[in-house]
Amino acid sequence: MSRCTEVESALPITRACELSEGAERPPWLIEGLWAEQAVGILGGEPKCCKSFLALDMAVSVASGQPCLRQFPVSHTGPVLLFPAEDALSVVRERLEGICSAARVSIEALPLYVITAPRLLLDVPQDRQRLRATVEAIRPALVVLDPFIRLHRADENASKEMAPLLGYLRELQREFATAVLLVHHARKGSGKGRPGQALRGSSDLHGWGDSNLYLRRKAQGLSLSIEQRAAPSRGHVPLELVQARDALALCVVDEPAEVEPVSASARERVIEALTLSGQPLSTQQLRKRCRIRTATICETLAALRRQGRVTYGPQGYTIAAEIPPLPVSFPVAPIDPPGNGNGKRPQHGQLSLTLHHQLS
């Protein structure tokens, strides 16, 4: 082979000092949650509301409204969804609920749903069809939910996972889009790093630029955020809330620190109301005291009967201390004094005693 041919076939290179300078932080698709043009996993055990979060992200990117009413959207654009498990009517119902919570109209959003009954990333024809769809829509975000329905390969085999993940990375780079892959975590994987709990090959964890993990804990849902090139966040408490016809996830207040086991429900409620300085509802007390709703209701009823708490339009408060009534004594004793031997003097004796005292 000639020297000229070797030069022509060489890979393009440049000096490190000549590389373009980027921002200190990567540009965001959803600020703090998902990087722009990032690929990644939204993982969690079954029934952890992964699909609700994926759809919330889709509505946010399509509308520009903050995701979960908390995370601002930095870049908007069309969104392409493939819900492989849920019926299309269920997907429509969930999207309408999230749109209602975000106060946007679903008719005005560039949300596109793949309605094909099957899409397998290990089938060349299906890969070509997905590529053609992405090319036509040019979405800012592609959501594939869930990964297990998108292939027939062995998830535990790295050599079988690598081509599928590589194909999705190619889509991301070719069309400057973000790719979100919903994936299951192993059951009973509540300990350790969330990414290590994902089912299958470790390539899935390492593949993501932005990864989100949902866990169900005693006090509710917990979201962990993992970024490749930005600070991560360990715990965001979430709750699935229904307001009229809207059913959507939302960020809730951080739960209070767990009280010592020895603290009774009564002591927890009194302490929470004392520290609050303002009325608290039953649900606010339940979250702060980390007590079941039934126990909170019983405790509050007992404290009201005892006069320790009061209830008003805004909620419960500590009852004001009532000062004791002043005690007044009469100027003269109610009864005349005794004679020292425990007996009261008779009428004649009383007159004689007074006569001696006055003389």
Secondary structure, 3 states (H helix, E strand, C coil): CCHHHHHHHCCCCCCHHHCCCCCCCCCEEECCCEECCCEEEEEECCCCCHHHHHHHHHHHHHHCCCECCCECECCCCCEEEEECCCCHHHHHHHHHHHHHHHCCCHHHCCEEECCCCCCCCCCHHHHHHHHHHHHHHCCCEEEEECHHHHCCCCCCCHHHHHHHHHHHHHHHHHHCCEEEEEEEECCCCCCCCHHHHECCCCHHHHHCCEEEEEEEECCEEEEEEEECCCCCEEEEEEEEEEECCEEEEEECCCCCCCCCCCCCHHHHHHHHHHHHCCCECHHHHHHHHCCCHHHHHHHHHHHHHCCCEEEECCEEEECCCCCCCCCCCCCCCCCCCCCCCCCCCCHHHHHHHHHHHHC
